Amino acid sequence: MAQIKVKQVKSRIGKTPIQRKMLDSLGLKKREMVKTFEDTPSIRGIVRKLGNIVAIVE
């Protein structure tokens, strides 16, 4: 299965509790942190919900 890299590009300060929980579920704790995940619909949905907080890195 394909892999995607997700990078946190903005701080979690001032974000809603739901957005913070989603960042915790991805394991992203600090800005500029990058994690690799399997490319599944659930991961894509979390990335879409977080909008401009995270980005997919090529």
C-alpha positions in Angstrom: 0.0 0.0 0.0 1.1 3.5 -0.7 2.7 5.7 2.0 2.1 9.5 2.6 4.0 11.9 4.7 2.0 14.4 6.8 3.7 17.5 8.1 2.3 19.9 10.7 2.8 23.4 9.3 1.0 25.5 11.9 1.0 25.5 15.7 -1.8 23.8 17.7 -2.2 27.0 19.8 -5.6 28.5 19.5 -7.1 25.4 17.7 -10.3 23.7 18.8 -10.2 20.7 21.1 -11.3 18.4 18.3 -8.4 19.6 16.0 -6.0 19.0 18.9 -7.3 15.4 19.4 -6.9 14.8 15.7 -3.3 16.0 15.8 -2.7 13.7 18.8 -4.1 10.8 17.0 -1.7 11.4 14.1 1.2 11.8 16.7 2.0 15.3 15.6 3.2 17.2 18.7 5.3 20.1 17.4 5.3 22.4 14.3 7.4 21.1 11.3 7.1 17.5 12.6 6.7 14.9 9.8 5.1 11.4 10.1 4.6 8.6 7.6 1.3 6.8 7.3 -0.4 4.2 5.1 -2.6 6.0 2.5 -6.0 5.1 3.8 -9.3 7.0 3.6 -9.3 7.6 7.4 -5.9 9.4 7.2 -7.0 11.4 4.2 -10.1 12.4 6.1 -8.2 13.6 9.1 -5.8 15.6 6.8 -8.8 17.1 5.0 -10.5 18.1 8.4 -7.3 19.7 9.7 -7.1 21.9 6.6 -4.3 24.4 6.8 -2.7 23.0 10.0 -1.2 20.0 8.2 0.0 19.3 4.7 0.9 16.2 2.7 4.7 16.3 1.8 5.8 14.7 -1.5 
